[in-house]
Each structure stands twice: as C-alpha cells, then as structure tokens.
C-alpha cells in the first residue's frame, strides 16, 4: 500500500509518499509561504529535485501543486494519483475525545472543528489540509493522527490544573500535551533497541527542537508531559517562554499597556531562546556557538535551557518511581552533543554516567557501559508513525 502523509501548517504543507511494503520514502516535499508572496514547492524523489515558484493562494492550490510534483514526468514519483491508496494527516489537537488515530468522516471533521479554540493556530490549517486532500482525491480513505492522543493515558493527578473544577468540566481546561506521535514512536523504538518489553520500561523522553517537550513514559503509556492546554507550557523553546508565574500577564499588561492577547503573543513568538538571549537567535545552534565563544547572554540562555530540562528529568523519575533510560530525539536532541552534555550534568544521583566520547560520536547509547540508567539518542520519525497508523486503520476496512 502507498500512503501519502500530510502535515499542514498555517502557511506550509509538508508531505511524504511512502511505500508501506518496504517503508521506503518514495518522495518528500514541502509547500512554503502559502498565501504569501514568494510561495513555492520543493520535492525530492528518486534522487531528483522538483522546485517550482508559483502563487499558492490557499491549501487547495498547495495540494494541486503537490499532485503536479508527485506526477511530474521527469522528477515525480507516480504516473497518476491512483497509485495513492490512503492519506494520513497530522492533527495537532484532538481534545479528550480521541485517544487513538481514526478514519476521517464528517463526525471527525466536526470534532476537529470543535477543538479549534484549543489550537487556534494549528487545527484550522490541519482541517484545510484534510479538505484540500479530499477535494483532489475523492474517495481515497484518510486517517487523522492526533498529537494529543498518546498523552490521553495521563492520570487526572497529572492533567488537572489547580483551578476551579468547573473550568475543567465545562471548558475542558486541562493538560493535553503535544508531540505525542513522536513520543510514542521513540518509546517503542527505544524498547526495541534495549531488547526488552516496553511494558517493563520507564523512560523520560526529551523531544527537543524549536518546540520542545518532555514526557514520562511508564510501560509504554504517557503518565505526564510538559506541554499543557497549549504548546506554550513546559521547557524553554525557540520562541516560547515555557513555565512561568501566570500573574506575569497582568503585570506586563499594565507595565507595557498591552492586552492579554498581545502579551500572550510575546510569550509565543518573542520569548524562549530568542527573548532570553536578548534577540540573539531562536536557533539553539547559534546560541550554543555564541556561548562557547564566551557570549554572556548566550551562556545564560543555554544554562536556563538545560536546567529546565534537567529539572523535569528528575521530577519524572520520581513520578514513575524509577527510570531505565533518558532518551533524546528531534532536531536538538539528536544533533547537539553540547545540549545533551549540559542537560545531563549533575545527574549521577539517578544512576547515570555519561560517556562523552560516545555522546560526541552520536552513538545510540551515549551513557557509560556501567551506567545503571541508559542515555540514548533515538531519531524520531513522525511521518512513518502516521503512515503505520493509516495502514493499520485502512487495512481493517
């Protein structure tokens, strides 16, 4: 079965075309700047690159461009779209309703719409991508894979906030968590690498990128995670502030003469690595390079970034009453040995001993051979996870 995986953002559309018999990626590409001047599509397939700069006024235009790229006689991957048997869509917020991936129908679309208030930047784009795909490929089954689904196993002591309970029962204000598809894929892969049943293992998974989240996975089930009602809560991120005193909002509204909406925008788009470094960069690589060169603003930013993550590792080990492995994944987690080194400082009390040579070499196991708790690098593959879910669900029809 050939499956098209779609990840629609507000002004972008990423995709992969996967042969599920071998799990080989036949094509991957991205439409950028949808609805903005300079929109374009770039695709790689069979060693060839397809690139077109053309107006893409909306996601329907973008999906039309995807069809042209996939079927291009010179640089495409298929002769026609009948070669696509199913489509899997990343959907950011499924609320409490969806605990697993589902076949998309009108009822599912309505439920995704109902969760727009919880993910106003993401769910509308996801819906647009689904509808654009359906317009171009009518009758092709589509599956929704939710970022929040994996974390629906959290117990109420982990997902409830200390707010009036009515806010939860009436408005569903609670911790939902995100990056769930990545956390699920990585935990399953780590168990395979350790050669042990996942039901016997306790993991802290550090998904570190421009958006970052930490999760506690006990026996293959998420029992806690750092992101909350929205992706703003948790550790320091590229431009997101992470954890802070909620009273800061009222203080800043008065001090800066801004609305709560404007201040929340600052938390999301001007804070994190970018804000704490004084505007130096939102990219960890720039922060790390500047810190190593002695820049004080970069050093303080790197220290806060690592400390916040280390604090959660200890907290989650306590929450699970044990720890078998700390796992690093995503852009920073997989590629920055300096980030991993800083984060894992002063964790010997947990039974962790790092091997810096292995860490620099990016081996799978970067802890010392005699470390009681393993430290691992496990590359994530959310697209493959989405494709596998789609295959499983469509195959049951």
Secondary structure, 3 states (H helix, E strand, C coil): CEEEEEEECCCCEEEEEEECCCCEEEEEEEEECCCCCCCEEEEEECCEEEEEECCCCCHHHHHHHHHHHHCCCCCCCCCCHHHCCEEEEEECCCCCCCCCCEECCHHHHHHHHHCHHHCCCCHHHHHHHHHHHHHHCCCCEEEEEECCHHHHHCCHHHHCCCCCHHHHHHHCCCCCCCCHHHHHHHHHHHHHHHCCCHHHCEEEEEECCCCCEEEEEECCEEEEECCCCCCCCCCCCCCCCCCCCCHHHHHHHHHHCCCHHHHHHHHHHCCHHHHHCCCCCCCHHHHHHHHHCCCHHHHHHHHHHHHHHHHHHHHHHHHHCCCCEEEEEHHHHHHCHHHHHHHCCCCHHHCCCECHHHHHHCCCECECCCCCCEEEECCCCHHHHHHHHHHHHHHCC
